[in-house]
């Protein structure tokens, strides 16, 4: 099966995870990172998950899965080691038209979770369409060496510069040329070395502005 790649906004969306082991914990921690409102259903919880429940970061919905748990839910994750239960959860979720992922059971999923490399707002998702999560993980680890934290800083910079450039009222072609000149320059290398003088020099040349290295530091709110 081929999957259509998509990124979705989970902020404030209700997601339930059935299962309380280490795999469920990893799923829940990622969901929390992206702003989901998480409920968990499990007989036993890892110490960390018990802590999240006590801190009210996660809501414990019960020990046994019931169809009523799906009411008002955006996404479901079946993370138990009981394949029959995961199948039951999948059937119930599909009947309601919900997004469902069952760990290690691609046939029970209508979406799969990729291996993710994150550098701030840069997200690189790697998927093998469920064929080999281990290979997806290896590729992610290889990419982590190539894409360092300088990409996060560059994206902060580009986000702020984009607003400034677009406010000038130039043509789309002119805007595009400037954006491409910035990302095709040596700015990433300069950022990785924290050479803010070089960063300001590159920007001044391309954008015809006057920024000092101190301005760049303040601009990016980095040290």
LUMTORKOL-203485 format. One line per field, with one value per atom (N, C-alpha, C, CB): x, y, z; residue number from 1. Coordinates in pm, whole numbers, plus 50000, padded with zeros to 5 digits. Glycine has a CB too. Example, Ala and Ser with C-alpha at 12.3 -4.5 7.8 and 13.67 -1.06 7.14 Angstrom:
xx = [51319,51230,51320,51131,51285,51367,51290,51408]
yy = [49431,49550,49670,49553,49775,49894,50003,49940]
zz = [50780,50780,50780,50905,50708,50714,50787,50572]
num = [1,1,1,1,2,2,2,2]
//
This chain:
xx = [50083,50000,50087,49905,50047,50117,50037,50137,50107,50042,50066,50093,49963,49973,50035,49833,50150,50215,50139,50360,50122,50047,50095,49893,50094,50121,49991,50236,49958,49832,49853,49738,49765,49772,49698,49711,49770,49709,49679,49799,49713,49696,49549,49748,49524,49388,49299,49326,49351,49270,49275,49321,49162,49153,49207,49008,49301,49360,49357,49507,49315,49321,49425,49183,49494,49594,49551,49740,49537,49501,49629,49392,49667,49792,49870,49874,49943,50016,50161,49950,50216,50356,50450,50373,50573,50676,50646,50811,50586,50552,50443,50505,50341,50235,50294,50126,50388,50451,50519,50553,50596,50663,50561,50751,50452,50348,50289,50238,50258,50195,50288,50152,50415,50509,50521,50648,50519,50523,50394,50545,50280,50151,50146,50035,50195,50197,50286,50244,50397,50490,50423,50613,50327,50260,50123,50243,50097,49981,49851,49961,49854,49731,49678,49754,49547,49482,49468,49341,49546,49562,49487,49710,49413,49352,49410,49199,49431,49491,49397,49630,49393,49313,49408,49195,49421,49515,49493,49661,49525,49519,49639,49512,49753,49876,49946,49969,50012,50085,50231,50022,50319,50459,50467,50547,50574,50588,50577,50720,50633,50627,50483,50714,50408,50269,50185,50210,50212,50143,50169,50187,50293,50328,50253,50476,50240,50166,50020,50175,49964,49824,49811,49774,49902,49898,49915,50007,49998,50021,49909,50154,49813,49699,49741,49620,49855,49897,49826,50051,49789,49718,49600,49812,49487,49369,49353,49241,49340,49315,49165,49365,49129,48988,48930,48972,49013,48964,49064,48830,49027,49116,49080,49113,48955,48908,48855,48800,48891,48842,48694,48923,48619,48478,48453,48388,48354,48324,48295,48207,48236,48201,48325,48122,48441,48564,48598,48680,48538,48570,48489,48547,48393,48310,48392,48193,48383,48453,48603,48426,48650,48794,48838,48832,48958,49014,49100,49098,49173,49271,49278,49411,49306,49316,49447,49194,49512,49632,49615,49760,49620,49613,49756,49528,49801,49940,49949,50013,49863,49869,49944,49725,49976,50040,49937,50148,49808,49698,49644,49585,49683,49644,49494,49713,49428,49282,49216,49228,49264,49210,49240,49269,49362,49396,49304,49543,49271,49180,49041,49171,48994,48863,48861,48828,48968,48977,48976,49104,49051,49059,48922,49158,48848,48715,48623,48654,48624,48538,48574,48547,48703,48748,48713,48899,48731,48701,48551,48745,48467,48322,48283,48246,48360,48332,48411,48366,48487,48563,48681,48474,48739,48850,48985,48840,49085,49222,49264,49319,49316,49355,49492,49250,49576,49707,49720,49823,49750,49773,49920,49679,49990,50135,50167,50191,50257,50307,50198,50370,50086,49979,49932,49860,50013,49978,49839,50080,49794,49663,49549,49645,49576,49472,49478,49487,49566,49586,49527,49736,49478,49452,49550,49306,49644,49760,49873,49727,49994,50110,50193,50195,50270,50352,50495,50349,50545,50681,50786,50701,50909,51021,51050,51148,51063,51068,51201,50954,51257,51372,51319,51490,51341,51291,51404,51184,51406,51496,51410,51614,51350,51258,51137,51328,51114,51001,51032,50956,51154,51189,51154,51340,51067,51030,51064,50879,51141,51170,51113,51325,51015,50948,50995,50795,51033,51081,50986,51226,50939,50847,50889,50703,50871,50890,50756,50990,50647,50510,50483,50487,50544,50520,50604,50379,50688,50767,50882,50822,50949,51064,51087,51190,51020,51046,51194,50961,51263,51404,51487,51457,51454,51525,51493,51489,51367,51329,51407,51176,51424,51501,51646,51491,51705,51845,51863,51892,51772,51781,51769,51671,51677,51662,51791,51547,51854,51979,52089,52023,52091,52190,52164,52185,52037,52002,52031,51855,52022,52050,52192,52029,52283,52422,52436,52514,52347,52355,52281,52297,52171,52088,52099,51939,52186,52211,52119,52353,52148,52064,52068,52105,52168,52173,52051,52299,51987,51866,51751,51827,51744,51640,51657,51645,51782,51809,51780,51954,51819,51793,51644,51853,51564,51420,51360,51352,51412,51368,51398,51439,51518,51560,51472,51705,51450,51372,51228,51376,51173,51037,51022,50993,51122,51116,51147,51214,51245,51280,51168,51408,51096,50987,50884,50919,50848,50750,50804,50714,50932,50992,51001,51131,51045,51060,50926,51129,50825,50693,50629,50603,50664,50605,50658,50632,50764,50822,50739,50962,50648,50563,50632,50509,50737,50808,50731,50952,50774,50708,50742,50750,50660,50686,50821,50576,50858,50987,51103,51000,51090,51196,51206,51170,51090,51091,51156,50948,51117,51170,51321,51104,51371,51515,51589,51547,51535,51602,51601,51536,51485,51478,51579,51336,51587,51679,51825,51651,51854,51991,52035,52005,51943,51977,52007,51863,51915,51935,52047,51805,52080,52190,52325,52162,52325,52450,52522,52423,52626,52701,52647,52849,52521,52466,52456,52328,52426,52417,52551,52369,52658,52790,52824,52896,52786,52813,52734,52778,52608,52526,52584,52380,52628,52683,52808,52715,52882,53002,52969,53106,52842,52797,52876,52812,52902,52972,52867,53063,52817,52706,52748,52649,52876,52924,52910,53071,52944,52930,52782,52997,52698,52554,52501,52477,52539,52490,52543,52532,52667,52726,52649,52874,52613,52537,52401,52519,52333,52200,52207,52135,52306,52320,52341,52437,52420,52450,52327,52562,52249,52134,52014,52097,51989,51868,51887,51813,52013,52043,51997,51976,52034,52001,52129,51894,52120,52236,52210,52271,52259,52247,52386,52167,52407,52533,52520,52571,52631,52625,52538,52768,52545,52461,52313,52499,52284,52145,52095,52134,52181,52142,52113,52252,52199,52179,52046,52295,52018,51891,51774,51891,51796,51694,51650,51746,51749,51721,51695,51836,51730,51718,51799,51569,51922,52013,52140,52043,52222,52348,52461,52347]
yy = [49881,50000,50125,50000,50224,50352,50452,50404,50534,50631,50773,50617,50854,50994,51073,51053,51137,51209,51336,51243,51359,51477,51515,51449,51646,51694,51751,51801,51722,51768,51844,51650,51939,52020,51948,52162,51910,51838,51927,51727,52054,52141,52147,52282,52106,52110,51997,52236,51905,51793,51678,51746,51610,51497,51369,51476,51307,51183,51082,51206,50959,50857,50752,50792,50705,50600,50484,50651,50367,50248,50169,50161,50155,50090,50178,50058,50114,50192,50154,50177,50085,50042,50145,49912,50101,50194,50248,50124,50164,50212,50318,50096,50292,50392,50520,50336,50505,50624,50709,50582,50645,50721,50792,50628,50723,50784,50906,50682,50890,50997,51116,50946,51091,51202,51283,51149,51216,51288,51366,51190,51306,51375,51501,51281,51491,51607,51717,51567,51676,51773,51856,51701,51795,51866,51921,51774,51928,52000,51924,52114,51791,51714,51705,51574,51689,51662,51511,51736,51449,51303,51235,51267,51131,51042,50903,51039,50831,50699,50597,50697,50479,50368,50251,50331,50206,50097,50043,50145,49915,49854,49895,49702,49903,49940,50049,49816,50139,50249,50246,50385,50288,50305,50414,50342,50416,50522,50663,50508,50681,50814,50850,50818,50754,50782,50808,50665,50735,50761,50903,50660,50948,51085,51187,51107,51160,51252,51262,51207,51149,51149,51231,51004,51212,51288,51437,51238,51471,51610,51668,51625,51582,51619,51662,51732,51612,51633,51532,51620,51419,51312,51270,51190,51241,51197,51046,51269,50981,50837,50815,50772,50748,50730,50599,50737,50508,50380,50270,50346,50149,50035,49953,49946,49960,49880,49971,49780,49940,50020,49995,49988,50105,50099,50192,50137,50158,50241,50385,50183,50407,50544,50632,50540,50569,50646,50721,50554,50681,50742,50868,50643,50898,51016,51145,51019,51227,51355,51347,51425,51230,51209,51235,51065,51288,51316,51200,51444,51138,51035,50928,51098,50805,50691,50617,50596,50577,50494,50370,50573,50253,50126,50078,50020,50084,50052,49941,50176,49841,49727,49612,49682,49509,49390,49282,49335,49320,49230,49262,49242,49183,49211,49204,49114,49117,49108,49236,48987,49288,49414,49529,49444,49533,49638,49633,49625,49512,49495,49548,49346,49520,49568,49722,49511,49781,49927,49986,49971,49923,49970,49966,49886,49858,49847,49956,49709,49978,50079,50219,50073,50247,50379,50403,50394,50301,50315,50339,50189,50274,50294,50439,50202,50505,50645,50741,50673,50686,50770,50840,50871,50777,50838,50793,50805,50871,50831,50727,50955,50615,50506,50451,50394,50436,50373,50262,50476,50143,50029,49989,49908,49991,49968,49829,49983,49826,49701,49620,49616,49685,49617,49710,49579,49722,49814,49790,49803,49665,49635,49695,49484,49730,49788,49941,49734,49998,50144,50209,50177,50332,50414,50531,50466,50534,50623,50558,50769,50591,50540,50658,50444,50635,50742,50728,50737,50831,50821,50841,50923,50810,50846,50993,50755,51074,51219,51277,51285,51362,51445,51587,51435,51649,51784,51878,51784,51991,52101,52227,52113,52253,52365,52342,52497,52434,52421,52334,52558,52286,52194,52052,52205,51988,51850,51767,51837,51662,51568,51433,51558,51385,51260,51150,51277,51036,50923,50806,50884,50751,50637,50529,50682,50405,50291,50224,50189,50301,50251,50128,50217,50128,50019,49895,49981,49897,49777,49755,49787,49864,49847,49972,49814,49983,50096,50106,50083,49993,49994,50069,49851,50051,50121,50270,50063,50303,50444,50511,50458,50440,50493,50515,50400,50419,50433,50554,50305,50572,50686,50816,50679,50819,50939,50970,50921,50867,50887,50938,50757,50890,50939,51087,50855,51123,51261,51356,51271,51305,51389,51444,51309,51366,51411,51522,51293,51520,51615,51746,51553,51735,51853,51888,51828,51984,52023,52135,52065,52189,52292,52424,52315,52439,52562,52578,52565,52465,52473,52533,52333,52505,52566,52718,52509,52763,52906,52972,52933,52905,52961,52978,52871,52883,52894,53009,52764,53032,53149,53275,53154,53280,53394,53411,53378,53301,53310,53349,53177,53302,53339,53488,53265,53549,53693,53772,53731,53725,53795,53789,53736,53677,53661,53773,53524,53803,53910,54044,53920,54069,54196,54209,54211,54100,54104,54120,53977,54045,54053,54189,53944,54257,54389,54496,54430,54467,54565,54584,54525,54491,54504,54470,54641,54390,54350,54239,54304,54207,54101,53965,54106,53865,53730,53679,53634,53710,53666,53727,53701,53857,53924,53866,54076,53844,53783,53646,53773,53565,53430,53431,53358,53524,53532,53561,53640,53652,53686,53568,53807,53501,53384,53278,53325,53254,53150,53192,53119,53320,53366,53347,53514,53370,53354,53207,53405,53116,52976,52911,52897,52968,52912,52973,52935,53068,53132,53044,53273,53101,53029,53059,53065,53100,53144,53029,53206,52907,52794,52766,52669,52771,52748,52857,52744,52981,53092,53076,53227,53034,53013,52901,52981,52792,52679,52719,52563,52819,52869,52985,52915,53024,53142,53266,53118,53272,53388,53490,53345,53565,53656,53772,53710,53808,53913,53869,53949,53741,53687,53679,53548,53638,53631,53768,53577,53870,54005,54053,54103,54018,54058,53997,54016,53869,53801,53868,53651,53894,53955,54097,53957,54173,54310,54314,54380,54219,54214,54177,54115,54081,54033,54125,53894,54173,54250,54400,54213,54444,54588,54659,54652,54601,54661,54673,54579,54734,54750,54685,54899,54565,54492,54464,54360,54492,54455,54315,54557,54259,54126,54129,54075,54240,54254,54258,54381,54323,54328,54187,54417,54107,53970,53889,53902,53903,53829,53866,53857,53997,54043,53997,54198,54002,53965,53820,53987,53735,53592,53550,53511,53637,53604,53480,53582,53475,53365,53423,53282,53334,53378,53295,53368]
zz = [50000,50000,50000,50121,49923,49922,50005,49777,50083,50169,50118,50314,50125,50085,50200,50045,50179,50288,50324,50251,50454,50498,50639,50497,50667,50801,50855,50803,50980,51035,51166,51058,51192,51313,51426,51288,51531,51643,51762,51685,51754,51869,51911,51838,52036,52088,52043,52051,51959,51910,52010,51770,52026,52117,52052,52163,52119,52071,52186,52020,52158,52261,52223,52283,52324,52307,52396,52343,52335,52412,52435,52337,52561,52596,52692,52471,52782,52882,52896,53012,52796,52802,52744,52729,52718,52672,52532,52671,52446,52312,52322,52222,52402,52423,52480,52516,52571,52631,52526,52739,52435,52329,52240,52243,52207,52124,52195,52091,52323,52398,52413,52536,52438,52454,52325,52495,52211,52084,52062,51968,52093,52079,52165,52116,52288,52377,52321,52516,52262,52204,52096,52146,52026,51917,51958,51799,52088,52136,52143,52054,52128,52135,52277,52079,52288,52417,52427,52431,52514,52511,52625,52518,52588,52685,52668,52669,52778,52771,52836,52840,52776,52828,52849,52730,52972,53000,53140,52984,53156,53289,53373,53278,53308,53379,53300,53399,53371,53308,53349,53346,53260,53298,53405,53173,53483,53583,53524,53654,53405,53342,53307,53216,53251,53216,53341,53137,53448,53575,53621,53684,53600,53636,53553,53620,53422,53335,53377,53188,53419,53464,53592,53488,53686,53812,53786,53908,53687,53653,53567,53582,53531,53447,53307,53513,53264,53124,53034,53110,53092,53021,53108,52991,53044,53120,53110,53069,53224,53226,53208,53359,53097,53062,53112,52914,53159,53208,53179,53146,53221,53201,53078,53322,53034,52921,52811,52965,52688,52575,52551,52449,52529,52493,52375,52615,52293,52176,52213,52100,52330,52372,52390,52501,52408,52422,52293,52460,52182,52053,52025,51943,52108,52085,52095,52185,51991,51991,51973,52116,51929,51914,51770,51955,51755,51622,51571,51626,51663,51624,51732,51599,51689,51780,51754,51765,51863,51850,51936,51889,51874,51945,51966,51866,52091,52122,52226,52171,52211,52303,52236,52345,52313,52255,52225,52350,52229,52200,52060,52307,51960,51822,51802,51728,51876,51863,51912,51941,52023,52076,51981,52215,51929,51834,51711,51790,51667,51553,51587,51514,51706,51750,51753,51890,51807,51813,51673,51890,51584,51446,51379,51367,51395,51335,51386,51364,51517,51577,51528,51730,51520,51475,51328,51496,51246,51103,51081,51027,51160,51145,51171,51241,51257,51290,51199,51436,51105,51014,51078,50954,51181,51253,51199,51401,51227,51196,51299,51197,51252,51342,51304,51339,51405,51387,51489,51401,51442,51530,51518,51495,51629,51629,51575,51771,51477,51418,51346,51524,51312,51237,51124,51332,51018,50909,50851,50800,50849,50791,50872,50779,50998,51084,51086,51226,51006,51007,50883,51016,50899,50780,50773,50781,50868,50858,50937,50912,50899,50971,51018,50882,51125,51183,51130,51338,51063,51009,51117,50898,51083,51168,51140,51140,51245,51228,51275,51302,51191,51229,51242,51123,51360,51382,51418,51491,51349,51381,51386,51276,51500,51510,51420,51472,51328,51237,51116,51191,51105,50998,51041,50960,50966,50992,50869,51028,50889,50782,50824,50753,50748,50782,50687,50774,50745,50665,50685,50705,50575,50583,50484,50555,50525,50436,50408,50497,50425,50405,50492,50257,50610,50705,50681,50701,50576,50544,50641,50404,50684,50772,50856,50691,50971,51061,51100,51187,51108,51144,51040,51160,50911,50806,50810,50668,50836,50847,50961,50872,51072,51184,51147,51304,51074,51034,50943,50962,50849,50758,50836,50649,50934,51017,51092,51117,51147,51222,51129,51290,51006,50909,50877,50780,50861,50829,50945,50791,51069,51186,51181,51315,51122,51110,51005,51074,50906,50796,50827,50670,50899,50927,51075,50887,51104,51242,51288,51258,51406,51466,51390,51608,51300,51221,51132,51136,51097,51014,51093,50963,51222,51306,51309,51450,51327,51332,51197,51375,51090,50957,50933,50848,50980,50960,51041,50997,51160,51238,51158,51377,51104,51024,50900,50983,50827,50703,50731,50629,50844,50878,50899,51001,50965,50990,50863,51100,50786,50664,50560,50605,50559,50462,50476,50479,50601,50624,50574,50772,50604,50563,50412,50623,50348,50202,50134,50152,50178,50115,50135,50170,50243,50270,50175,50414,50101,50009,49882,49971,49856,49738,49607,49730,49612,49491,49419,49525,49300,49224,49284,49075,49251,49301,49255,49255,49132,49079,49158,48931,49189,49265,49407,49272,49470,49603,49600,49657,49502,49490,49472,49373,49391,49367,49497,49262,49578,49704,49801,49770,49812,49901,49860,49900,49729,49682,49699,49535,49680,49699,49844,49658,49938,50079,50110,50170,50072,50109,50029,50088,49911,49831,49868,49683,49959,50001,50104,50059,50165,50269,50408,50263,50415,50542,50644,50520,50598,50690,50757,50616,50677,50735,50837,50625,50804,50896,51026,50829,51015,51134,51219,51094,51156,51232,51309,51138,51258,51326,51421,51222,51423,51499,51456,51652,51327,51269,51226,51146,51325,51297,51208,51427,51209,51120,50974,51151,50948,50812,50774,50801,50868,50841,50802,50963,50879,50849,50715,50959,50683,50554,50437,50548,50449,50343,50325,50377,50436,50428,50373,50566,50416,50367,50216,50436,50167,50024,49942,49996,49990,49914,49927,49959,50049,50075,50068,50208,50053,50047,50174,49924,50287,50416,50497,50491,50613,50699,50834,50716,50850,50976,51030,50958,51158,51222,51279,51334,51325,51386,51512,51421,51587,51706,51668,51785,51556,51508,51478,51383,51416,51380,51505,51297,51606,51731,51796,51829,51800,51857,51769,51871,51638,51541,51561,51399,51584,51597,51741,51541,51835,51977,52010,52016,51956,51985,52044,51858,52102,52159,52100,52312]
num = [1,1,1,1,2,2,2,2,3,3,3,3,4,4,4,4,5,5,5,5,6,6,6,6,7,7,7,7,8,8,8,8,9,9,9,9,10,10,10,10,11,11,11,11,12,12,12,12,13,13,13,13,14,14,14,14,15,15,15,15,16,16,16,16,17,17,17,17,18,18,18,18,19,19,19,19,20,20,20,20,21,21,21,21,22,22,22,22,23,23,23,23,24,24,24,24,25,25,25,25,26,26,26,26,27,27,27,27,28,28,28,28,29,29,29,29,30,30,30,30,31,31,31,31,32,32,32,32,33,33,33,33,34,34,34,34,35,35,35,35,36,36,36,36,37,37,37,37,38,38,38,38,39,39,39,39,40,40,40,40,41,41,41,41,42,42,42,42,43,43,43,43,44,44,44,44,45,45,45,45,46,46,46,46,47,47,47,47,48,48,48,48,49,49,49,49,50,50,50,50,51,51,51,51,52,52,52,52,53,53,53,53,54,54,54,54,55,55,55,55,56,56,56,56,57,57,57,57,58,58,58,58,59,59,59,59,60,60,60,60,61,61,61,61,62,62,62,62,63,63,63,63,64,64,64,64,65,65,65,65,66,66,66,66,67,67,67,67,68,68,68,68,69,69,69,69,70,70,70,70,71,71,71,71,72,72,72,72,73,73,73,73,74,74,74,74,75,75,75,75,76,76,76,76,77,77,77,77,78,78,78,78,79,79,79,79,80,80,80,80,81,81,81,81,82,82,82,82,83,83,83,83,84,84,84,84,85,85,85,85,86,86,86,86,87,87,87,87,88,88,88,88,89,89,89,89,90,90,90,90,91,91,91,91,92,92,92,92,93,93,93,93,94,94,94,94,95,95,95,95,96,96,96,96,97,97,97,97,98,98,98,98,99,99,99,99,100,100,100,100,101,101,101,101,102,102,102,102,103,103,103,103,104,104,104,104,105,105,105,105,106,106,106,106,107,107,107,107,108,108,108,108,109,109,109,109,110,110,110,110,111,111,111,111,112,112,112,112,113,113,113,113,114,114,114,114,115,115,115,115,116,116,116,116,117,117,117,117,118,118,118,118,119,119,119,119,120,120,120,120,121,121,121,121,122,122,122,122,123,123,123,123,124,124,124,124,125,125,125,125,126,126,126,126,127,127,127,127,128,128,128,128,129,129,129,129,130,130,130,130,131,131,131,131,132,132,132,132,133,133,133,133,134,134,134,134,135,135,135,135,136,136,136,136,137,137,137,137,138,138,138,138,139,139,139,139,140,140,140,140,141,141,141,141,142,142,142,142,143,143,143,143,144,144,144,144,145,145,145,145,146,146,146,146,147,147,147,147,148,148,148,148,149,149,149,149,150,150,150,150,151,151,151,151,152,152,152,152,153,153,153,153,154,154,154,154,155,155,155,155,156,156,156,156,157,157,157,157,158,158,158,158,159,159,159,159,160,160,160,160,161,161,161,161,162,162,162,162,163,163,163,163,164,164,164,164,165,165,165,165,166,166,166,166,167,167,167,167,168,168,168,168,169,169,169,169,170,170,170,170,171,171,171,171,172,172,172,172,173,173,173,173,174,174,174,174,175,175,175,175,176,176,176,176,177,177,177,177,178,178,178,178,179,179,179,179,180,180,180,180,181,181,181,181,182,182,182,182,183,183,183,183,184,184,184,184,185,185,185,185,186,186,186,186,187,187,187,187,188,188,188,188,189,189,189,189,190,190,190,190,191,191,191,191,192,192,192,192,193,193,193,193,194,194,194,194,195,195,195,195,196,196,196,196,197,197,197,197,198,198,198,198,199,199,199,199,200,200,200,200,201,201,201,201,202,202,202,202,203,203,203,203,204,204,204,204,205,205,205,205,206,206,206,206,207,207,207,207,208,208,208,208,209,209,209,209,210,210,210,210,211,211,211,211,212,212,212,212,213,213,213,213,214,214,214,214,215,215,215,215,216,216,216,216,217,217,217,217,218,218,218,218,219,219,219,219,220,220,220,220,221,221,221,221,222,222,222,222,223,223,223,223]
//
